[in-house]
């Protein structure tokens, strides 16, 4: 059985006590191939669904900076 509810995760690198960050739900990658992303300050707001490949490329690019 697949859990298709996002389990949100906030980065430990969040600034301002964690208030200035986005959250991701990487648990949906195996079932759906997506990584939902949302504003941590508005958890009931909209989420952006990004492909797992695009999210990995983004994280890799950020790490290179």
Protein Blocks (a to p, Z undefined) as FASTA:
>chain_A
ZZfbdcddddfkbghhhlaccdddfklmmmnopacdddfklmmlccddddfklmmmmmmm
mmmZZ
